[in-house]
Amino acid sequence: MELIDAAIATSGDYRHWVEVHGQFCAHTMNPVTGAPLRNALAAVTVVAGSCMLADAWATALMVLGEIEGPRLAQERGMDALFVVRNGEELKEISIVGGKLQAQAEAEGSNPVNNLSRANP
């Protein structure tokens, strides 16, 4: 992918996590609860004007979750891809220029299929 005057960053829970008492705990903390993040998002990718902004927004949208994250991305006119876990399935929510695109199930050779939690 070639970007001009833009950067891309992804935040997710599929690479850095620990298992505690049979529960998966993400490395990202929920600032409201002070506990590891618990929502249906596997990853959020954001395209922004700088890497710092893309990274910050990807993490913030990840913390907001699968409902409020896409809502805020739309409200702010952002470009973001949300990968949502639904049991063993993955769903993509794409926001481009603040507009919700068609939501799709992740299948086939799509790279998001690799977002199962692998050992850290």
Secondary structure as UniProt FT lines:
FT   STRAND          7..12
FT   STRAND          17..20
FT   TURN            21..22
FT   STRAND          23..26
FT   TURN            31..33
FT   STRAND          41..48
FT   HELIX           51..75
FT   TURN            76..77
FT   STRAND          79..86
FT   TURN            87..88
FT   STRAND          89..96
FT   TURN            97..98
FT   STRAND          99..100
FT   STRAND          104..105
FT   TURN            108..109
FT   HELIX           111..114
//
